[in-house]
Amino acid sequence: MTASSTFLRACGLSELEEDTPKRVELDGTPVSVVKTEGEVFAIHDICSHANVSLSEGEVEDCQIECWLHGSAFDLRTGKPSGLPATRPVPVYPVKIEGDDVLVSLTQES
């Protein structure tokens, strides 16, 4: 993370349900925020295979699955775990301050 990273409020921690993605838009960028396994992750909300929202998919084993074709992406790295997707999606740094979930659009990977 660089000193120039700007964190934006995505949502309240209390708004997140375990393993239920929440779609937010930060500076025009669609982001899916997910609380799972005791952590909060932010991943680009558009599947790299088809132009569909990942936040409409299911979360399991720290992965989010695209509801349309079934590709799953690792919430930590953005890498797909199987076809048809072959390209990763961006993941973003997350900070928790009180009840605020803050996301930086500076990519981690």
Salt bridges, closest charged atoms under 4 A:
GLU15 OE2 - ARG9 NH2 3.79
GLU15 OE1 - LYS22 NZ 3.56
GLU25 OE1 - ARG23 NH1 3.65
ASP45 OD2 - ARG23 NE 2.80
ASP74 OD2 - ARG76 NH2 3.01
GLU97 OE2 - LYS95 NZ 3.67
ASP100 OD1 - ARG9 NE 2.69
